[in-house]
């Protein structure tokens, strides 16, 4: 605990002593002013993207948001063709899905359009938002740390978009297909008509949840560089990580369908193993470097 406090204090002190070029001194108020402008620029870019999506909201809803709920979505035909290619018949062919959405408030369509635009703005502008965060943190880093973190914006963005695409193209169709075809009680006793807000919230949870979860290798690299974790540490606690991943998969997937949870859990397990490899390589590099210095 004391070490963590010391690290945070050291980071803040370094940040307050350096400017944008890493040389000029900055007072605490200058530091806050720089932070304010980073936030302002990030908000401006996010707002521009949000407005652009809102202007084209009808196209975005028809071709992006509501697409996973249509039986002609590309994932359904692709998985079915893949199953035929594997000679397993119709095993991967999901039944037709139909999700008619309803609204129960006057402001529902407008608020839903606003929600779609805002979340889309975050996803589309993510690389720039992270770049502004990086520009804020960069003055506190040493030249060696800056060298090690080259390409971080690319890798963080790539992992995020890969996770978001995984959630959108694979997990969302499985989730909506399961929920739409799930029945409760006798025939005709229950009519499945979800609200527009419920559908959008579910899709947001899947896409953003997978996007964040796929940042695990980047997080492992950063923590290994800082020295908070090692490859042997991750190997030792692999069995506990399995439990956490299964819980995380259950949280990310709104449906109780075990198939959807496995679809999320397996990539997360692979990402964890990739994190083990990354952390182990960082350990070897640091060990080799310390021997050269000694």
Steps between C-alpha positions, in 0.01 A plus 500: 500500500780736593679422175185582301465837676866579436463416130196727467677782685805459279285505185318819606822672597659412165190618318499831682869562427481440126316667218384383161856476376620323812735788592314811613378502858128511567325618811200316639264751337684464167455127530125543555482740205669245274260232621206730430606551139553126447144442623361785290662371179382146572144622562502706178604200287250275678225758449579534128479123450184482711328770291609328176347172617182676617456663158515155338316322781246326275772334290704415810200339670388299195843379384700486825295499819207282392702284258592221752128447563426430133505146365703616197788629715834395354597296807209257463581407140876495568469262796261275310738483203790433736308211658435351157869539415587306817250230397303533825169571329274765649676511838608863461184614321292704742121511465342813348472787745237771515517776761225761460581793725249711686508834680306599809600865532446801277865601515622141447609526134682831552678385817595173331639690201697720738634197688603328176679814381688553828619140533593489131698821552703334776570190290592683178706769672670255737850528342496877530362492856778264602752719317397798713541287813843395377602863437400583856704215652802524267676795674529290818679215323872461462654469151543128562134459597392698193714271283337189648152643448538571128205373304280490810223700331497257208493188717245633748271609216550173312412291807195716571364483145573126479301442819218727384483317164501165679208610717306649210549234232512185714369542853207734426337268239527202736356704786209646306426166334484323834286765666262535205438125480475441874147419612338518841185312593241355265471612138344843473530575872797729452561733208861606449513873415806668654524875526731706282699615804552142618631394158741793473628456858562130436693571179705775670583268788620229264708722269659721765549209741687295241700804386622566854559131576727465196738757651635228730830442311575874493424526871725201571784662303470829690479331842797278415707802394412676824591189694161431657463158336728237351451204271548257790239693701242459224584131465462444874157663515374352171233290673364806682504693174284227345232561762518878451476459121192281531338760726599779260354303207173466691496876562579594140237267356152621595344163417534191724581291194809292576595506131533879502702490821740243353536714186620784728698287745716320242646820341556644848691186600710530184561867580608403851747247360626767260543729802707229670727481193531880483580534871757218477673672208511826694656311792770357275575840344527670837714218639732519200521877529580486871784253430643730235493794741668295772 
